Amino acid sequence: MQIELKTLQVSPRKAMQQIVDYKNDPGNGYTNSLLCFMQLFIVSNRSNTWYFANNASEHFRFDADEHFLPHYQWAAPDNKKITHLDDFAEAFLAKCTLAEMISRHTVLVKSR
C-alpha cells in the first residue's frame, strides 16, 4: 500500500494523477520498481481521502472528464463517508481491515 499525502489546498485528484502518470511513464521502470507490487493506493489532502486498487492499465487512467475510475471513499456502518484522514486511518488502517481490503483488491498479473 502507498499513501500519497497532499496539502489541504491541493486536490487528492492531483495525487491520483501523479500516480497514474508515474505508472504510465515508460521511462520510469514501473515494471522493475516497487510500484508494480502495490495493491492499494490511498490519496488524501487531510480533509478528503480516497483509496483505489493498482489496476490494469485500461482501468488505471483518467477519462476525458478527469474522473478516476474506480476510486472509493471509506464509509461507516451507517454508510456515512469517512473522509478526514485521521478518522479514515483509524478505521481503514486497522490491521484486520487493511488485510481484508488488500486481499479483496489484489490484482493478479496474468500472462499470455
PyMOL CGO cylinders between C-alpha atoms (Angstrom):
from pymol import cmd
from pymol.cgo import CYLINDER

trace = [
    CYLINDER, 0.00, 0.00, 0.00, 1.16, 3.53, -0.74, 0.3, 1, 1, 1, 1, 1, 1,
    CYLINDER, 1.16, 3.53, -0.74, -0.21, 6.68, 0.88, 0.3, 1, 1, 1, 1, 1, 1,
    CYLINDER, -0.21, 6.68, 0.88, 0.16, 9.91, -1.09, 0.3, 1, 1, 1, 1, 1, 1,
    CYLINDER, 0.16, 9.91, -1.09, -0.45, 12.99, 1.03, 0.3, 1, 1, 1, 1, 1, 1,
    CYLINDER, -0.45, 12.99, 1.03, -1.03, 16.49, -0.32, 0.3, 1, 1, 1, 1, 1, 1,
    CYLINDER, -1.03, 16.49, -0.32, -1.54, 19.81, 1.44, 0.3, 1, 1, 1, 1, 1, 1,
    CYLINDER, -1.54, 19.81, 1.44, -5.08, 20.93, 2.21, 0.3, 1, 1, 1, 1, 1, 1,
    CYLINDER, -5.08, 20.93, 2.21, -5.07, 23.31, -0.77, 0.3, 1, 1, 1, 1, 1, 1,
    CYLINDER, -5.07, 23.31, -0.77, -4.26, 20.50, -3.25, 0.3, 1, 1, 1, 1, 1, 1,
    CYLINDER, -4.26, 20.50, -3.25, -6.99, 18.21, -4.50, 0.3, 1, 1, 1, 1, 1, 1,
    CYLINDER, -6.99, 18.21, -4.50, -6.47, 14.45, -3.99, 0.3, 1, 1, 1, 1, 1, 1,
    CYLINDER, -6.47, 14.45, -3.99, -7.09, 14.20, -7.74, 0.3, 1, 1, 1, 1, 1, 1,
    CYLINDER, -7.09, 14.20, -7.74, -3.61, 15.67, -8.22, 0.3, 1, 1, 1, 1, 1, 1,
    CYLINDER, -3.61, 15.67, -8.22, -2.16, 12.80, -6.21, 0.3, 1, 1, 1, 1, 1, 1,
    CYLINDER, -2.16, 12.80, -6.21, -4.18, 10.29, -8.26, 0.3, 1, 1, 1, 1, 1, 1,
    CYLINDER, -4.18, 10.29, -8.26, -2.95, 11.88, -11.48, 0.3, 1, 1, 1, 1, 1, 1,
    CYLINDER, -2.95, 11.88, -11.48, 0.63, 11.78, -10.20, 0.3, 1, 1, 1, 1, 1, 1,
    CYLINDER, 0.63, 11.78, -10.20, 0.36, 8.03, -9.55, 0.3, 1, 1, 1, 1, 1, 1,
    CYLINDER, 0.36, 8.03, -9.55, -1.30, 7.40, -12.93, 0.3, 1, 1, 1, 1, 1, 1,
    CYLINDER, -1.30, 7.40, -12.93, 1.36, 9.46, -14.74, 0.3, 1, 1, 1, 1, 1, 1,
    CYLINDER, 1.36, 9.46, -14.74, 4.17, 7.63, -12.96, 0.3, 1, 1, 1, 1, 1, 1,
    CYLINDER, 4.17, 7.63, -12.96, 2.69, 4.23, -13.76, 0.3, 1, 1, 1, 1, 1, 1,
    CYLINDER, 2.69, 4.23, -13.76, 2.13, 5.11, -17.43, 0.3, 1, 1, 1, 1, 1, 1,
    CYLINDER, 2.13, 5.11, -17.43, 5.54, 6.73, -18.00, 0.3, 1, 1, 1, 1, 1, 1,
    CYLINDER, 5.54, 6.73, -18.00, 7.62, 4.16, -19.92, 0.3, 1, 1, 1, 1, 1, 1,
    CYLINDER, 7.62, 4.16, -19.92, 10.89, 5.72, -18.75, 0.3, 1, 1, 1, 1, 1, 1,
    CYLINDER, 10.89, 5.72, -18.75, 10.38, 5.23, -15.04, 0.3, 1, 1, 1, 1, 1, 1,
    CYLINDER, 10.38, 5.23, -15.04, 10.86, 1.48, -14.95, 0.3, 1, 1, 1, 1, 1, 1,
    CYLINDER, 10.86, 1.48, -14.95, 7.42, 0.77, -13.44, 0.3, 1, 1, 1, 1, 1, 1,
    CYLINDER, 7.42, 0.77, -13.44, 7.69, -2.96, -14.06, 0.3, 1, 1, 1, 1, 1, 1,
    CYLINDER, 7.69, -2.96, -14.06, 11.06, -3.04, -12.29, 0.3, 1, 1, 1, 1, 1, 1,
    CYLINDER, 11.06, -3.04, -12.29, 10.10, -0.93, -9.27, 0.3, 1, 1, 1, 1, 1, 1,
    CYLINDER, 10.10, -0.93, -9.27, 8.22, -1.48, -6.02, 0.3, 1, 1, 1, 1, 1, 1,
    CYLINDER, 8.22, -1.48, -6.02, 5.21, 0.34, -7.52, 0.3, 1, 1, 1, 1, 1, 1,
    CYLINDER, 5.21, 0.34, -7.52, 4.28, -2.77, -9.53, 0.3, 1, 1, 1, 1, 1, 1,
    CYLINDER, 4.28, -2.77, -9.53, 3.84, -4.67, -6.23, 0.3, 1, 1, 1, 1, 1, 1,
    CYLINDER, 3.84, -4.67, -6.23, 1.49, -2.11, -4.65, 0.3, 1, 1, 1, 1, 1, 1,
    CYLINDER, 1.49, -2.11, -4.65, -2.04, -3.39, -4.22, 0.3, 1, 1, 1, 1, 1, 1,
    CYLINDER, -2.04, -3.39, -4.22, -3.73, -0.26, -2.85, 0.3, 1, 1, 1, 1, 1, 1,
    CYLINDER, -3.73, -0.26, -2.85, -3.14, 3.46, -3.11, 0.3, 1, 1, 1, 1, 1, 1,
    CYLINDER, -3.14, 3.46, -3.11, -4.51, 5.98, -0.62, 0.3, 1, 1, 1, 1, 1, 1,
    CYLINDER, -4.51, 5.98, -0.62, -4.56, 9.68, -1.51, 0.3, 1, 1, 1, 1, 1, 1,
    CYLINDER, -4.56, 9.68, -1.51, -5.51, 12.47, 0.86, 0.3, 1, 1, 1, 1, 1, 1,
    CYLINDER, -5.51, 12.47, 0.86, -5.26, 16.19, 1.48, 0.3, 1, 1, 1, 1, 1, 1,
    CYLINDER, -5.26, 16.19, 1.48, -6.30, 15.56, 5.11, 0.3, 1, 1, 1, 1, 1, 1,
    CYLINDER, -6.30, 15.56, 5.11, -9.96, 16.55, 4.61, 0.3, 1, 1, 1, 1, 1, 1,
    CYLINDER, -9.96, 16.55, 4.61, -10.65, 14.30, 1.59, 0.3, 1, 1, 1, 1, 1, 1,
    CYLINDER, -10.65, 14.30, 1.59, -9.33, 10.75, 1.46, 0.3, 1, 1, 1, 1, 1, 1,
    CYLINDER, -9.33, 10.75, 1.46, -9.77, 8.16, -1.30, 0.3, 1, 1, 1, 1, 1, 1,
    CYLINDER, -9.77, 8.16, -1.30, -8.41, 4.68, -1.99, 0.3, 1, 1, 1, 1, 1, 1,
    CYLINDER, -8.41, 4.68, -1.99, -8.10, 2.62, -5.15, 0.3, 1, 1, 1, 1, 1, 1,
    CYLINDER, -8.10, 2.62, -5.15, -6.52, -0.59, -6.43, 0.3, 1, 1, 1, 1, 1, 1,
    CYLINDER, -6.52, -0.59, -6.43, -3.41, -0.82, -8.56, 0.3, 1, 1, 1, 1, 1, 1,
    CYLINDER, -3.41, -0.82, -8.56, -5.49, -1.92, -11.50, 0.3, 1, 1, 1, 1, 1, 1,
    CYLINDER, -5.49, -1.92, -11.50, -4.83, -2.94, -15.10, 0.3, 1, 1, 1, 1, 1, 1,
    CYLINDER, -4.83, -2.94, -15.10, -3.76, -0.12, -17.41, 0.3, 1, 1, 1, 1, 1, 1,
    CYLINDER, -3.76, -0.12, -17.41, -7.14, 0.20, -19.14, 0.3, 1, 1, 1, 1, 1, 1,
    CYLINDER, -7.14, 0.20, -19.14, -8.73, 0.94, -15.75, 0.3, 1, 1, 1, 1, 1, 1,
    CYLINDER, -8.73, 0.94, -15.75, -5.80, 2.94, -14.38, 0.3, 1, 1, 1, 1, 1, 1,
    CYLINDER, -5.80, 2.94, -14.38, -6.30, 6.32, -16.05, 0.3, 1, 1, 1, 1, 1, 1,
    CYLINDER, -6.30, 6.32, -16.05, -8.36, 9.46, -16.10, 0.3, 1, 1, 1, 1, 1, 1,
    CYLINDER, -8.36, 9.46, -16.10, -11.14, 9.78, -18.65, 0.3, 1, 1, 1, 1, 1, 1,
    CYLINDER, -11.14, 9.78, -18.65, -11.99, 12.94, -20.59, 0.3, 1, 1, 1, 1, 1, 1,
    CYLINDER, -11.99, 12.94, -20.59, -13.85, 14.40, -17.59, 0.3, 1, 1, 1, 1, 1, 1,
    CYLINDER, -13.85, 14.40, -17.59, -10.90, 13.66, -15.28, 0.3, 1, 1, 1, 1, 1, 1,
    CYLINDER, -10.90, 13.66, -15.28, -12.89, 11.10, -13.34, 0.3, 1, 1, 1, 1, 1, 1,
    CYLINDER, -12.89, 11.10, -13.34, -10.64, 8.42, -11.99, 0.3, 1, 1, 1, 1, 1, 1,
    CYLINDER, -10.64, 8.42, -11.99, -12.35, 5.06, -12.15, 0.3, 1, 1, 1, 1, 1, 1,
    CYLINDER, -12.35, 5.06, -12.15, -12.67, 3.22, -9.88, 0.3, 1, 1, 1, 1, 1, 1,
    CYLINDER, -12.67, 3.22, -9.88, -11.83, 5.00, -6.63, 0.3, 1, 1, 1, 1, 1, 1,
    CYLINDER, -11.83, 5.00, -6.63, -13.61, 4.87, -3.30, 0.3, 1, 1, 1, 1, 1, 1,
    CYLINDER, -13.61, 4.87, -3.30, -14.21, 6.64, -0.03, 0.3, 1, 1, 1, 1, 1, 1,
    CYLINDER, -14.21, 6.64, -0.03, -14.48, 4.57, 3.13, 0.3, 1, 1, 1, 1, 1, 1,
    CYLINDER, -14.48, 4.57, 3.13, -17.84, 4.54, 4.92, 0.3, 1, 1, 1, 1, 1, 1,
    CYLINDER, -17.84, 4.54, 4.92, -19.00, 3.81, 8.44, 0.3, 1, 1, 1, 1, 1, 1,
    CYLINDER, -19.00, 3.81, 8.44, -21.58, 1.06, 9.07, 0.3, 1, 1, 1, 1, 1, 1,
    CYLINDER, -21.58, 1.06, 9.07, -24.32, 3.72, 8.75, 0.3, 1, 1, 1, 1, 1, 1,
    CYLINDER, -24.32, 3.72, 8.75, -22.95, 4.49, 5.24, 0.3, 1, 1, 1, 1, 1, 1,
    CYLINDER, -22.95, 4.49, 5.24, -21.66, 7.93, 6.25, 0.3, 1, 1, 1, 1, 1, 1,
    CYLINDER, -21.66, 7.93, 6.25, -18.45, 8.71, 4.33, 0.3, 1, 1, 1, 1, 1, 1,
    CYLINDER, -18.45, 8.71, 4.33, -15.26, 8.86, 6.38, 0.3, 1, 1, 1, 1, 1, 1,
    CYLINDER, -15.26, 8.86, 6.38, -13.19, 11.45, 4.53, 0.3, 1, 1, 1, 1, 1, 1,
    CYLINDER, -13.19, 11.45, 4.53, -10.93, 13.06, 7.15, 0.3, 1, 1, 1, 1, 1, 1,
    CYLINDER, -10.93, 13.06, 7.15, -7.50, 11.43, 7.16, 0.3, 1, 1, 1, 1, 1, 1,
    CYLINDER, -7.50, 11.43, 7.16, -7.36, 10.82, 10.93, 0.3, 1, 1, 1, 1, 1, 1,
    CYLINDER, -7.36, 10.82, 10.93, -10.77, 9.12, 11.02, 0.3, 1, 1, 1, 1, 1, 1,
    CYLINDER, -10.77, 9.12, 11.02, -10.00, 7.20, 7.83, 0.3, 1, 1, 1, 1, 1, 1,
    CYLINDER, -10.00, 7.20, 7.83, -6.67, 5.97, 9.22, 0.3, 1, 1, 1, 1, 1, 1,
    CYLINDER, -6.67, 5.97, 9.22, -8.27, 4.82, 12.45, 0.3, 1, 1, 1, 1, 1, 1,
    CYLINDER, -8.27, 4.82, 12.45, -10.96, 2.83, 10.61, 0.3, 1, 1, 1, 1, 1, 1,
    CYLINDER, -10.96, 2.83, 10.61, -9.20, 1.67, 7.44, 0.3, 1, 1, 1, 1, 1, 1,
    CYLINDER, -9.20, 1.67, 7.44, -5.62, 1.11, 8.59, 0.3, 1, 1, 1, 1, 1, 1,
    CYLINDER, -5.62, 1.11, 8.59, -6.54, -1.23, 11.43, 0.3, 1, 1, 1, 1, 1, 1,
    CYLINDER, -6.54, -1.23, 11.43, -4.64, -4.49, 10.77, 0.3, 1, 1, 1, 1, 1, 1,
    CYLINDER, -4.64, -4.49, 10.77, -7.70, -6.64, 10.12, 0.3, 1, 1, 1, 1, 1, 1,
    CYLINDER, -7.70, -6.64, 10.12, -9.46, -4.08, 7.92, 0.3, 1, 1, 1, 1, 1, 1,
    CYLINDER, -9.46, -4.08, 7.92, -6.34, -3.33, 5.89, 0.3, 1, 1, 1, 1, 1, 1,
    CYLINDER, -6.34, -3.33, 5.89, -5.57, -7.02, 5.36, 0.3, 1, 1, 1, 1, 1, 1,
    CYLINDER, -5.57, -7.02, 5.36, -9.15, -7.62, 4.23, 0.3, 1, 1, 1, 1, 1, 1,
    CYLINDER, -9.15, -7.62, 4.23, -9.01, -4.71, 1.77, 0.3, 1, 1, 1, 1, 1, 1,
    CYLINDER, -9.01, -4.71, 1.77, -5.69, -5.80, 0.31, 0.3, 1, 1, 1, 1, 1, 1,
    CYLINDER, -5.69, -5.80, 0.31, -6.97, -9.35, -0.15, 0.3, 1, 1, 1, 1, 1, 1,
    CYLINDER, -6.97, -9.35, -0.15, -10.17, -8.03, -1.75, 0.3, 1, 1, 1, 1, 1, 1,
    CYLINDER, -10.17, -8.03, -1.75, -8.38, -5.66, -4.12, 0.3, 1, 1, 1, 1, 1, 1,
    CYLINDER, -8.38, -5.66, -4.12, -5.41, -7.85, -5.05, 0.3, 1, 1, 1, 1, 1, 1,
    CYLINDER, -5.41, -7.85, -5.05, -4.79, -7.59, -8.78, 0.3, 1, 1, 1, 1, 1, 1,
    CYLINDER, -4.79, -7.59, -8.78, -3.21, -10.71, -10.16, 0.3, 1, 1, 1, 1, 1, 1,
    CYLINDER, -3.21, -10.71, -10.16, -0.81, -10.37, -13.05, 0.3, 1, 1, 1, 1, 1, 1,
    CYLINDER, -0.81, -10.37, -13.05, -1.88, -12.54, -15.93, 0.3, 1, 1, 1, 1, 1, 1,
    CYLINDER, -1.88, -12.54, -15.93, 0.41, -13.87, -18.61, 0.3, 1, 1, 1, 1, 1, 1,
    CYLINDER, 0.41, -13.87, -18.61, -0.48, -14.66, -22.18, 0.3, 1, 1, 1, 1, 1, 1,
]
cmd.load_cgo(trace, "trace")
